[in-house]
Amino acid sequence: MPNLPNCPKCNSEYTYENGSLFVCPECGNEWTLKFETENSENKKIIKDANGNVLNDGDTVTVIKDLKVKGSSLVLKVGTKVKNIRLVDEDHNIDCKIDGFGAMKLKSEFVKKV
């Protein structure tokens, strides 16, 4: 019999698998371990220009004048970007900047505030 985890709610050892879920027959709790393993194994660490680790929701500052592709606008040094979202692409930061709208930035051109 495989070694199954104890119930996180009541700590019962009599858990069983039901498809992709673990079930506790004593308290009726259902949970999955897939979410926890995905976060710990597949999450890529993204760092700013100074080597600080970035997280979703952080506020960053632009450290270099950046030309906005497809327009004549320039994103100036010191522009504050709030509530960033990290993505696993070439430009690894998705954000909305006041006056510019939705943008994608590279983490090498920002620093964490």
ROVEX-737742 format. One record per residue (C-alpha): residue in one letter; x, y, z; residue number from 1. Coordinates in nm, 2 decimals, decimal comma. Layout:
N
{lumza A; {X; Y; Z}; NUM},
...
***
This chain:
113
{lumza M; {0,00; 0,00; 0,00}; 1},
{lumza P; {0,15; 0,34; -0,09}; 2},
{lumza N; {0,24; 0,58; 0,18}; 3},
{lumza L; {-0,04; 0,84; 0,18}; 4},
{lumza P; {-0,03; 1,17; 0,36}; 5},
{lumza N; {-0,23; 1,23; 0,68}; 6},
{lumza C; {-0,53; 1,45; 0,66}; 7},
{lumza P; {-0,43; 1,82; 0,70}; 8},
{lumza K; {-0,75; 1,90; 0,88}; 9},
{lumza C; {-0,79; 1,62; 1,15}; 10},
{lumza N; {-0,45; 1,44; 1,10}; 11},
{lumza S; {-0,62; 1,11; 1,04}; 12},
{lumza E; {-0,40; 0,83; 0,90}; 13},
{lumza Y; {-0,69; 0,66; 0,72}; 14},
{lumza T; {-0,68; 0,87; 0,40}; 15},
{lumza Y; {-0,73; 0,73; 0,05}; 16},
{lumza E; {-0,70; 0,84; -0,31}; 17},
{lumza N; {-1,00; 0,92; -0,52}; 18},
{lumza G; {-0,88; 1,01; -0,87}; 19},
{lumza S; {-0,65; 1,32; -0,82}; 20},
{lumza L; {-0,78; 1,39; -0,47}; 21},
{lumza F; {-0,70; 1,26; -0,13}; 22},
{lumza V; {-1,00; 1,19; 0,09}; 23},
{lumza C; {-1,03; 1,16; 0,47}; 24},
{lumza P; {-1,32; 0,92; 0,57}; 25},
{lumza E; {-1,33; 1,06; 0,93}; 26},
{lumza C; {-1,39; 1,43; 0,86}; 27},
{lumza G; {-1,48; 1,43; 0,49}; 28},
{lumza N; {-1,20; 1,66; 0,39}; 29},
{lumza E; {-1,08; 1,64; 0,03}; 30},
{lumza W; {-0,74; 1,79; -0,09}; 31},
{lumza T; {-0,48; 1,77; -0,35}; 32},
{lumza L; {-0,10; 1,78; -0,33}; 33},
{lumza K; {-0,06; 1,87; -0,70}; 34},
{lumza F; {-0,08; 2,25; -0,64}; 35},
{lumza E; {0,19; 2,24; -0,38}; 36},
{lumza T; {0,44; 2,04; -0,59}; 37},
{lumza E; {0,38; 2,26; -0,90}; 38},
{lumza N; {0,47; 2,58; -0,70}; 39},
{lumza S; {0,78; 2,43; -0,55}; 40},
{lumza E; {0,92; 2,25; -0,86}; 41},
{lumza N; {0,81; 2,45; -1,17}; 42},
{lumza K; {0,83; 2,81; -1,05}; 43},
{lumza K; {1,11; 3,00; -1,22}; 44},
{lumza I; {1,30; 3,25; -1,00}; 45},
{lumza I; {1,30; 3,60; -1,17}; 46},
{lumza K; {1,54; 3,86; -1,04}; 47},
{lumza D; {1,57; 4,24; -1,10}; 48},
{lumza A; {1,88; 4,43; -1,22}; 49},
{lumza N; {2,02; 4,43; -0,87}; 50},
{lumza G; {1,97; 4,05; -0,81}; 51},
{lumza N; {1,66; 4,09; -0,58}; 52},
{lumza V; {1,40; 3,81; -0,63}; 53},
{lumza L; {1,07; 3,95; -0,78}; 54},
{lumza N; {0,72; 3,82; -0,68}; 55},
{lumza D; {0,37; 3,88; -0,82}; 56},
{lumza G; {0,23; 4,21; -0,68}; 57},
{lumza D; {0,57; 4,38; -0,63}; 58},
{lumza T; {0,64; 4,74; -0,71}; 59},
{lumza V; {0,94; 4,81; -0,93}; 60},
{lumza T; {1,11; 5,12; -1,08}; 61},
{lumza V; {1,24; 5,14; -1,44}; 62},
{lumza I; {1,62; 5,20; -1,44}; 63},
{lumza K; {1,67; 5,29; -1,81}; 64},
{lumza D; {1,48; 5,50; -2,07}; 65},
{lumza L; {1,28; 5,24; -2,27}; 66},
{lumza K; {1,13; 5,30; -2,61}; 67},
{lumza V; {0,78; 5,17; -2,64}; 68},
{lumza K; {0,76; 4,94; -2,94}; 69},
{lumza G; {0,51; 5,06; -3,20}; 70},
{lumza S; {0,48; 5,42; -3,08}; 71},
{lumza S; {0,70; 5,73; -3,03}; 72},
{lumza L; {0,66; 5,72; -2,65}; 73},
{lumza V; {0,95; 5,66; -2,41}; 74},
{lumza L; {0,92; 5,51; -2,07}; 75},
{lumza K; {1,14; 5,73; -1,85}; 76},
{lumza V; {1,39; 5,63; -1,58}; 77},
{lumza G; {1,23; 5,63; -1,24}; 78},
{lumza T; {0,88; 5,53; -1,36}; 79},
{lumza K; {0,71; 5,34; -1,09}; 80},
{lumza V; {0,53; 5,02; -1,19}; 81},
{lumza K; {0,29; 4,88; -0,93}; 82},
{lumza N; {0,14; 4,53; -0,90}; 83},
{lumza I; {0,35; 4,34; -1,15}; 84},
{lumza R; {0,27; 3,99; -1,27}; 85},
{lumza L; {0,55; 3,75; -1,35}; 86},
{lumza V; {0,52; 3,53; -1,66}; 87},
{lumza D; {0,75; 3,27; -1,82}; 88},
{lumza E; {0,82; 3,44; -2,15}; 89},
{lumza D; {1,10; 3,65; -2,31}; 90},
{lumza H; {0,96; 3,97; -2,15}; 91},
{lumza N; {0,89; 3,82; -1,80}; 92},
{lumza I; {0,69; 4,10; -1,64}; 93},
{lumza D; {0,33; 4,19; -1,73}; 94},
{lumza C; {0,20; 4,52; -1,59}; 95},
{lumza K; {-0,02; 4,82; -1,65}; 96},
{lumza I; {0,15; 5,16; -1,64}; 97},
{lumza D; {-0,04; 5,48; -1,59}; 98},
{lumza G; {-0,04; 5,68; -1,92}; 99},
{lumza F; {0,09; 5,38; -2,12}; 100},
{lumza G; {-0,15; 5,10; -2,05}; 101},
{lumza A; {-0,07; 4,72; -2,06}; 102},
{lumza M; {0,30; 4,65; -2,12}; 103},
{lumza K; {0,56; 4,37; -2,10}; 104},
{lumza L; {0,90; 4,45; -1,95}; 105},
{lumza K; {1,22; 4,26; -1,90}; 106},
{lumza S; {1,33; 4,21; -1,54}; 107},
{lumza E; {1,68; 4,33; -1,63}; 108},
{lumza F; {1,55; 4,69; -1,68}; 109},
{lumza V; {1,38; 4,73; -1,34}; 110},
{lumza K; {1,47; 4,73; -0,97}; 111},
{lumza K; {1,25; 4,64; -0,68}; 112},
{lumza V; {1,13; 4,92; -0,46}; 113},
***
